[in-house]
Amino acid sequence: MSEVLVVIDHADGVVKKPTFELLTIARRLGEPSAVFFGATARG
């Protein structure tokens, strides 16, 4: 199974709804991996 990269869309650290939809689609295609960019990103 392939890995599918999803960039997390957020506003002030709150994930937006379309991101969850993209993660669901990514799971259908393969193994999803999420990347969170921004100053509020935490490990």
Number of C-alpha atoms within 10 A of each C-alpha: 6 10 12 16 15 17 13 20 17 17 9 9 15 10 13 12 10 12 16 14 11 16 20 12 14 19 15 11 13 13 13 17 14 13 10 16 13 12 8 11 11 8 3
